[in-house]
Amino acid sequence: MLPLQVIDSFLLNYNVGQALLLVFVLATVGALPLKSRRILAANVTVFGLVFVMTPQSLAPLHYLFLGIVLLVVGPVLWVTAER
């Protein structure tokens, strides 16, 4: 099998919401060593927007609710961050 076929056969078992959630977790873990709450807040807000704007035909409904929660938590983190 070619490498792309291996990746494709692996990704066929998951939906777009699960892939986005994995990318969100990896981006959050990658932003933690920077110790900046503003960067973390921007990350949370952007992924909240991505989850909300993902079509429901590609991801289950609970990812929409996750996006709404992230859109609320992100600005709260931004406002409470020190300059």
C-alpha distance (Angstrom), angle and dihedral (degrees) to the residues before:
residue distance angle dihedral
M1 . . .
L2 3.75 . .
P3 3.83 116.9 .
L4 3.82 92.0 -110.7
Q5 3.78 90.9 53.3
V6 3.80 90.1 52.9
I7 3.81 91.4 50.7
D8 3.80 91.4 45.8
S9 3.80 93.7 49.8
F10 3.82 88.9 49.2
L11 3.82 94.5 49.0
L12 3.80 94.0 47.6
N13 3.81 88.3 74.0
Y14 3.82 92.5 62.0
N15 3.80 136.1 57.4
V16 3.79 128.1 -129.7
G17 3.80 92.5 -99.6
Q18 3.78 92.1 58.6
A19 3.80 91.7 48.1
L20 3.82 90.9 49.6
L21 3.79 90.5 48.3
L22 3.81 90.3 53.2
V23 3.81 91.2 49.8
F24 3.83 89.9 47.8
V25 3.81 92.2 52.1
L26 3.81 92.0 46.9
A27 3.82 92.1 48.1
T28 3.80 91.3 48.5
V29 3.79 92.6 49.1
G30 3.81 88.6 47.5
A31 3.80 91.5 52.2
L32 3.81 95.7 48.8
P33 3.85 96.6 78.6
L34 3.82 89.0 57.7
K35 3.83 88.6 66.3
S36 3.79 91.8 -147.4
R37 3.76 117.1 135.2
R38 3.81 90.1 -166.1
I39 3.80 92.3 60.0
L40 3.79 89.9 46.7
A41 3.81 90.0 49.4
A42 3.80 91.6 50.0
N43 3.81 89.9 49.0
V44 3.81 92.3 50.2
T45 3.81 92.8 46.8
V46 3.80 94.7 47.9
F47 3.78 93.1 48.8
G48 3.80 89.9 46.2
L49 3.78 88.0 56.6
V50 3.81 91.1 47.1
F51 3.81 91.9 50.8
V52 3.81 92.0 48.0
M53 3.80 93.4 47.8
T54 3.82 95.4 46.7
P55 3.83 108.9 109.7
Q56 3.78 113.9 -109.1
S57 3.79 90.4 -129.1
L58 3.83 88.6 67.7
A59 3.81 101.2 40.9
P60 3.82 134.5 28.8
L61 3.79 121.1 -102.5
H62 3.81 95.9 -102.6
Y63 3.81 90.4 69.4
L64 3.82 87.8 61.5
F65 3.80 89.3 55.9
L66 3.81 90.1 47.4
G67 3.80 88.0 53.6
I68 3.80 91.8 51.4
V69 3.81 91.0 50.6
L70 3.81 91.0 48.6
L71 3.82 90.0 49.6
V72 3.81 88.5 56.5
V73 3.81 97.0 42.6
G74 3.82 96.0 45.5
P75 3.82 97.9 62.8
V76 3.81 90.4 42.2
L77 3.81 89.1 56.1
W78 3.81 89.9 46.8
V79 3.81 93.8 52.3
T80 3.80 94.2 45.5
A81 3.82 93.5 48.3
E82 3.76 118.2 106.6
R83 3.78 117.2 -121.1
